[in-house]
């Protein structure tokens, strides 16, 4: 029999909020964190707007010692540590400082590219035959597992400590991995999350692909337009999200605050067949993933109150809505309320699933469904499937009981997780 799994702590480092309270307030009021960056203009980027957490030196001092801050630090690692430590503390847990290993706690913290600025510095130093100047932290800041290893050391984790990487699906996939480890009895609690570096070396490839918006450099807050007829590409973002998943027994024993219950989820791949490719989804696989998530969660499609979609503000938004409708067997006014937080934070790449999962769970704990920004003109192809009332323009005070969160990433990989309002 599977153990019940709940969420007892959350942390976030997002473009529109670098702590849980600020992030929740921004989502509720529709405040964007997308800005114009002169650096991108100087580098001749077509898209010169992006989402990046606004962190100052004093804030970093709360999480890193002066010794740890020597040299160039990977931005994704900074975001991940902030979100991860905040989530752990929010759960009422204290990072261990003694020599005791916590065998019941583990970490699954994903990333796509980590420490690309540090890697660039290393390449130049090596090419200049100055390898001795690389410093002792270059390896930990450029290896993908650096973030999970760093967090594992902070909390003294003795259970599984690993980093997953599945493009835009990374954060949601990692959360499901953590859920499965606890539900099977292999761990008591897991710190799950993901992070993504910021900056031109991460975003440049997407700009070269011409899939970023070019006509909103003078009005950045309007640039990210999921489900909109005037959408012209996704806005690149960065940051980190983290959630503490814990067995219900442990949470009750600790008298911990419970945000929501994780009912189940599913992960699959379309195999880049039947219309699927490195950048396009296999419709059958997406629908199968959603249905299998419902099956794993032991709920019916009619029980979903709200969906937080992947919905990136590209041409594939219309396909995603079609897939949701077919997978759930629900259309028009019968369709759940749906939103995309990318309108306010951009597409945070590997960090997207975890940042958005934090927002999805906040809806359950705060009793509302957050509104969509920049979607006053829903795409006509979307309106063939669902009624415009299903795309709230402002936050709705309607307490959802069950929320579905999905991510669909490069490589034709999919993940869908089901969150439920906790009931003892």
N, C-alpha and C positions, 0 to 999 in steps of 0.2 A: 504493500500500500504506500502511495506517495505521501511524503510529508507536505503539509501546507507551507507555502512560502510567502512572506510579507516583506514590505519595504519599510525600514525603520529609520533611514537617514538619506539625505540628498544634499548634493553640492553642485554648484554650477559656476562656470566662468565663461560668460557669453558676451557677445558684442553689446547687448542692451542691458546687461546686469551681471556683476561679478560676485554676487551673493544671492542666496535663495529669495530673500525678501525683495530685493531690487528687481530680480528677474521676474518674479510673480507679478509685481506691480506694473512692469513694462508690458508683459503679455496681456494683462487685464485692460490697460488703457491704450494699447496699440502703439507703444513707443518703440521706434526703430533705433537700432544701433549701427545702421549702415551709414558710412561717411565717405566723403571724397578724400583721396590721398594724393597729395602733390607728387609724391615719389613715383607713383604709377604713371602720372602724366609725363614726368621727366624721362621715364623709361619707354615712352611711346606705346603704352598700353592703350588699346581701344577702349576697354572698360577701366575706368579710373576710380571706381567706387568698390568698397568691400566692407565686410563686417569683421571687426577685430576688438577683443576685450580691451578696455581702457584701464590699464594697470600702471600705477606709479611705483617708484622705488620704495617708498615707505610701506606700501602694501606688500610688496615682495619680501620685505624684511620680516614680516610676520610668519613667513613659511620657510625661509632659507637663511642660513647663517652667512656671515660675511665670507667665510672660507668657501662655502658652497657657491657663492655668487662670483667667485673669481673667474675671469675670462668670459667669453661669450656663452650665454646659456640658451638652450633650445627653447623656443617660445612654447611649443607644444608641451614640453616637460613642465614648464612653469604653470601653464593652464591646468594640466592634469593633476599636479600636486595640490594646487589650490582647491580644485573641485573635490579631489579624493579625500584630502584631510578634512575639509569642511563637512563632507558627507559622513565621515567616520565620527567626527565630534557631534554632528547633528543627531546621530543615532545613540548618543550618550556613551560612546566608547572613547577611551583615551589611548592615544598612541603610546606604545610601551617604550620605556627608556631603560628597563632593566635587562637582564640576560635571559628572561623567560620567553620561550617561543610559544606562540598561540597556535596550537596544532589544529584547532577547529575553524580558524579563519583563513581565507584565501583571497586572491586578487585575480580578476580577469579584466585587464585594462588595455584596450586596443588603440591602434594608431595606423595611419597610412604612411606618412613620411615624418620622421622625427629627426630634428636637428639638422635640417638642410643648410642653414646658415653656418653651423659649426662644420659641417662637411665641406662646404665651399672654402672656409678658412683653412681647413686641413689640406685640401687639394693645393691651394696656393702655397702654403708653407712647404709642402713636400716638393712641389715643382721648383721652389726657390732653394731647395736643399736645406731647409730650416726645420727638419723634423723634430729636433729637440725642443722647439718652441710650441709644440702641439699641446702640451700640458697633460695632466693625468686624468682629465675628465672627458677627453674627446671621444673615447670609446663608449662610455655610458650615455653620452648625449646624442650619439648617432646610431646606436643599435636600437632596433624597434622595441625590444623588450626592456629598454632602459626605464620606461615609465612604470611598468608593472613591478620591476625589480626595486625601483626607488620607493614606491608606495609600500611594497611588501616589507621593506626594511623599516619604514617608518612605523608600521603597525605591528611588526614582529610576526608576520604571517608564516605559519608552518604548513598550511594546506597548499593546494595548487596555486601557483603564482605564474601567470602566463599573459602573453600579449597575442591577441588575434588581429587579423587584418583582412578585411573583405570590402575594401572601397567604402562607398556610402552606407553599406549595410553593417559596418563594423560595430557600432555602438549597440544596435538592437540585437545583433547576433551574440555579442558578448554577454548581454543581459540574460539572454535565453540560456547560454552556456552556464552562467552562474546559477540560474534557477534550477537547471537540471541536476547540477552537482548537489545542491541542497535537498531537493525533492527526493533524490535517490539515497539520501542519508550519508553522503560522502563528505559533507561539510556542514557546519552549523551556520556560518555566515560567510558571505562573499562581498567584497568591494568590487562592483562592476562599473565600467565606464569606458570612455574613449576620449582621445584628444587629437587635435590637428594643429600643425604649425601654421603661422601666418606669414604673409610676405610675398613678394614678387616671384621668388624661386619656386613657390608652391603653385601660385595662381597663373604663372606665365603660360604654361602648357594649355590651359583652358582658354586663355585669351587667344592663343594661336589657333585653336580649333574653331574660333568664332562662335562660341556658344554662350558668351557673356554679353550683357546688354551694353550698347554703345551710346545710346541717346539720352542717358540720364545722369551724365557726369556733373551737370549743374543742379540736379535735384535728386541727390542720392537716396533720400528716404522713399522715393517713389519707384526706385529701380527694380526692386524684387516684387514680382506680380504673379504669384501662383494662381492658377485657374482663371486668369484674366485674358480677355481677348487681345489686350495690348501688351501681353508679356513678350519679351524678346530675348530671353535667356536668363540663366541663374546668376545671382550675385555671389562671388566667392566669399566664404566666411571662415572663421577659425574659433578655437576655444576648447572647452571640455565640459563634460557632464559626468556625474558619478552618483551611484545609488548603492546603498547598503541593503543587500538581500539577506534575509535571516529566516530560520525555521520559526514557525509560529510558536512552538513550544518554548524556544529560547527567548523570543520577544516577550511572551507573557511572563516567563520566569524573571526577566529583567525589569518588568513593568515598563517596557519601552513604548514610545510613541509609535503608532502604526499609521502610515500614510495610505497604504492600499495593499491589496493582495495580488500576487501574480498567479493567474489561473493556469497559464501555459503558453505555448508558442510553437512556432515551426520555422525551419530554415530549409531552403532548397536552392537549386540552380536550374535554369532552363537549358543548360548545355549548349547555349548559343545555336539552337536549332529552332525550326518553325517560326522564323521571324526574329528570334532572339540573336543578339550579337554582343560584342564587347560593350557597346553603348546603348543597345536597345533591348527592352524586355521581351521575353517569350510570354505571351499572354496566358497560355495554358499553365505555365509554371507559376506565374503570379497568382492566378486564381486558385491553383492547387495549394499554394502556400497559405493563403488566407483560410481556405476551407480546413486544412490540416491543423491550423492554429485553433480554430473553433472546436474541432474534434478533440484535440489534446486538452483543451480547456473545459470540455464537457458542457458546452453551452450551445444554444441555437443561434442562428443568424439574426433572429428577431429580437434577441436580447441586447444587441449592440446599441448603445445610446449615442456614442460619438466616435468619430474616427479622426486620428491625427495622421494624415497621409504623408507620403514622401514628397510629392507635389513640388517640383523644383522651379516652376515658371518657365518650362520649355514646352515644346510641342507634345511631349509625352504626358502632360497633365491630363489631356482628354482621354488618352488610352488608359491611364490609371483609374479614372472615374468609371469608365466602362468596365474595367476589371473588377472593381469593388462591387458594382451593381450585379454583375453576373455571378461573382463568388457568393454574394449574400442573398441573391434572388430578391433584391429590394431596389425599387426605383421611385422617381418622382417624390411625392410628399412622404412616402413610406421610408425613404432613405434616411440614415442617421445624419445628425449634424456633422459637418466635416470642416476641418481647418488645416492650415499649414503655417507653422511658425517661421518658415523661411522668409516670409514677407517682412519680418522684423529683424532677423539675424543673418539672413543670407543662407547659402548652402555651406554648412560647416564641414563638409566632406566627411572624413572618418569620425569626426566628433558629432555629426548631425544626429545620429540615432540616439545617443546618450543625452545630449542637450534637450532634444525634443521629447524623450521619454520622461525627463524631469518635468517638463511642462505638461505633458499628458497626465502624469500622476498628480500634479498640483491642481488640475481641474477636479479630480475626484475629492481631494482633501479640502479644497476651497469652495466646492459646490457651484461650479459654473463651467461654461464652455467658452473658451477664448475666441474673440472675433478675428476675422481675416482682414488684413490691411491691404490696400491697393487692389481690391477685387470688386470695385463698384461696377465693373463691366464683365461679368462672367462670360467665358468663352461660349459661343452658341452651340458648339458640339457637346459641351458639358451639359448645357441646359436641355439637350435632347434626352438626357438620362435622368437628371435630378432637378427638382424644383429649386428656384433661386433662394427660397426660404431655408434650404438645407445648408446654405453657405452664409453663416451669420457674419454681418459686417462689423458688429460690435459684440463685446462679451455678453453672453446670455446667462442670466441667473436661473439656470435650470440644472439642478444637481444630477450629473450623470452617474449611473451605477456601474456601467461597464464601458471601458474605452479600449478600442483597438488601435495599436500603433504599428506602423509598418515602414520598412525601408527597402528600397530596390536599387541595387548598385551596379556600377561598371562590372563587367564580367558576367552579367545576367544572373546575379545572385540576389536572393530575396530572404527577408525575415519579417515575421509578424508576431507580436506579443500581445497578450490580452491582460489588461489590468481591471481589477474589480474593487469597488468600494468595500472596505473591510467590515465584515459582520462576524461577531464572535460565535 
